[in-house]
């Protein structure tokens, strides 16, 4: 019984709202509003100028993330992934592994880079991340 209570307490400490202020310290993004979306499998970060650059050591992914003071980021470790949007449209996106800070807690995250200029929320965090980090969403917690 005591073990069950401890597991519940641990799980209860990991509750997020449907909107959270997040930071991505490794890429210079701070205090941006993210939508926590249990309907989306993966997450997305709004970026502009996403391209591959050929270097003597191989290809490097270059991009400018949202609210990073237009600072160009370069990643040598990246991959691509096909992502299906809610309307069924499939696109090929670059994916990076980085760190996100939510409610003062740091978590590893695999996130796709997307052009989300026409979306309300420039950062989307999906259920894969929530499940891997044992986070629950409380829809009554709305932090704008």
N, C-alpha and C positions, 0 to 999 in steps of 0.2 A: 504494500500500500504506500509506504514512504517513497519507494522508487517511482511509482506512478505520479505522486504529488510533485516530486522533484522534476520529472520530465514535463509535466504540465507547466510548472513555474518557468522552466527554461524556455518552453515554447511560447508562453504568454509574454515573455520579454521581447519577443521578436514579432511584433505586430506593426504593420505599416499602414498608412492611409492610402487612398486612391491617388493622391498627389503628394509628392515629397520633394523637398529641396535636396538636391544631390550635388556631389562634387566628384570630379574625375581628376585627381591630383597629378597623375602621371602625364596627362595631356593638357594641363593648364586650364581646365574648365572648373569654375566654382559657382556655387549657389544658383543652379539652374533648376527649374521646375520640371519634374518628371512625372509622367502618368504611369501608375502601376497598373498594368493591364493583364488580368488573368485570362483574357480571351486571346492574347497574343502569345505565341510560343517563344519567340526570341525577342530581344530588345533592339532598339535602334537609336543611334545618336546622329543628330543633324550635322552634316558636314558640307562644306563647299570645296571646290577645287580638289576633288579626289582624283588622283592619277598615279601611275607607276613611273618611277624614274630609274633609268639604267645607270648603275654605278659599276666601278671595277670589281666590286664584291658581289654583284648580282642586282636584282631588282629590289627597289625600296618603295613602299607605299607612302605617298605624301597626301596630306589632307589638312584642312583648316576646320577645326571643330567649332560648334556653337559657343558663343561668349568666351572665347579664349584670346581676346584682343587681336584677332586675325593672325595668330602665331602659327606658322606652318609646322606640322608635326610629321616625323618620319619614322616609319616602323619597318624593320627588316623581317619581322615575324608577323605574318598575316596569312589569311587564306580566303577563299571565296566560297559562297554558299548561295543556293537558290532559295528565295523567300517568296512565299505566297501571301499577298495582301488580303485584307478582308473582302475585297471585291473579286478575288480569284486571280488577279494579275500576278504573274511570276516574274521576278527580276533577279538578276545575279548581283550580289553585293560583296564588298570586302568585309572581312570579319577580323577584329583584333581582340586580344586578351589584355585587359587592363584592370584597374582598381576603381571601385565606386565607393563613396562614403555616403551612407544613409543613416540619419539620426545619430551621427557621431561614430558609427561603427564602419570599419573598413571591410569590404568584401571583394573577392576576385570576381570579375565579370567578363563574359564573352559577349561582345556587342557588335552589331552590324553598323556600317556607315551608310547613311542614306540622306537624300535631299528631302527634308521635311519642311521646307519653307512654307508650304501651303497648309500645314497642319497646325492645330492649336497648341500641341505639345511637341517641343523640339527633341525631347528625350522620351523614349518609351521603354519600360522595363517589363519583360514578359514572364510567363509562368515557369519557364525553365530555370531562370535565376531564382525565383521565389522557392521553387521546390528544392534546388540544390543547397540553398542557404536556410531552409526551414523557416521561411517567413510567411506569416499569415496576413491577409488584407482585411482591414476593418473599414468597410465602406462608409461608416459614420464619421471616420476621421478624415476631414477635408482640410488640408493645409494649403492655402493659396499664397 
